[in-house]
Amino acid sequence: MISNRMHYAEAIHWLFGTQQFGIKLGLDGPRHLLKEFLAFPKHGIKVAHVAGTNGKGSTCAMMDRVARACGKRTGLFTSPHLIDYRERMRVSGEMISEKRCAELLSEARAVCEKLETHPTFFEITLAVAMRWFNECECELIILETGMGGRLDATTAVPADVCVITPIGMDHTQWLGDTLGKIAAEKAGIFLEGVPAFSSPQEPEAHQVLEKEANERRSPLRFIEEPLEGYGIALAGTHQKWNAALALAALHSLGLRLGKESVVEGLGKVSWPGRFERISSDGIEVILDGAHNPHAGKVLRETWLAEIGAGKGTLVFGAVESKDVTGILAELRGLTERMLFCQVGTTRGLPTDELVKCLPGGERAECFPNFSQAMQAARIYGGPILIAGSLFLVGEARAELLGGEFLASAQ
């Protein structure tokens, strides 16, 4: 028994305090922590590792839901959370309990205090999730990378299949300032002899992925066509490509993908904050964390197909280090008006900075926070699109659906 066991609120307070250690890219630290915490996957457990710039979460959610429909007990690790920290780890769709989460964080703290270099928030979260997945006897673990791939903590976990979703420009201060450099970081998850699958990529990224796979002797296959003939519960034609990618990866792991399982899995898949439609006091609200230009382009295509141009109100907020100019260029003219607000995190960009990123001729009303922007949007009426940052989406979900927004930097 651990004498200094924390209650859940205390454990979360301690964990969020570890963000002071920042982001540390590298595998030695995570490997050491996973070993000390007995958190490497047990023998026989399959692991799917998913990297990419956009669509990672949706693809992971599809893999998880279809695998469950096939009768598999799954562990799903994703980031960031929108409202509740425990969203990051689920077993067969269920979040870890507050009690067990607090117990494992207490044990993790004891381990961390003995280590020469203190693990980061993300590394600790990964270790807790992996240990819990072992306890729950998961048969398949699906890991979404936090950032990049080559030096991301999730890469310390041996994988049985590697998956690359569409690559775009994001996290350039960490991953490089060209598509090729970013693709090389994503390709860092490839392993010798381990099958790899990729969405269609821009030529520069495609070429780099092929070279990296060849060097690592990793059999890489690019998805050549979207999945047709199945209903997918997630909006947007791009989800057909994500579905094809997800099924290819599951098939390589030996899952028997019967039609009924695929129909059930894709028909019931849920991934909050990605063109998520909710009703708030009779007004349709759509949440989409379009936090880079590629995601903005996909949002634009989906909005035009589902809603139509020039309708409703955009409530927009972003965080520092993002290509806000590129995002707003994609969202230009999508709605009748734009409302800017500062995201409620330490990284939230002030509205005067957002205004500087507006395309020529565009105007926006500015508000100090989401609540006030949302009040104004309600007066205009629906539909209301909330986009620009997953942190903003989390803040919005907490206010509209109930819950306490707890933002993290990782």
Buried (B, 14 or more C-beta within 10 A) or exposed (E): EEEEBBEBEEBBEBBBEBBEBEBBBBBEBBBBBBEBBBBBBEEEBBBBBBBBBBBBBBBBBBBBBBBBBBEBBBBBBBBBBBBBBBBBBBBBEEBBEBEBBBBBBBBBBBBBEEEEEBBBBBBBBBBBBBBBBBBBEBBBBBBBBBBBBBBBBBBBBEBBBBBBBBBBBBBBEBBBEBBBBBBBBBBBBBBEEBBBBBBBBBEBBBBBBBBBBEEBEBBBEBBEEBBEEBEBBBBBEBBBBBBBBBBBBBBBBEBEBEEEBBBBBBEBBEBBBBBBEBEBEEBBBBBBBBBBBBBBBBBBBBBEEEBEEEEBBBBBBBBEEBBBEBBBBBBBEBBEBBBBBBBBBEBBBEBEBBBEBBEEEBEBBBBEBBEEBBEBBBEBEBBBBBBBBBBBBBBBBBBBBEEEBBBBBB
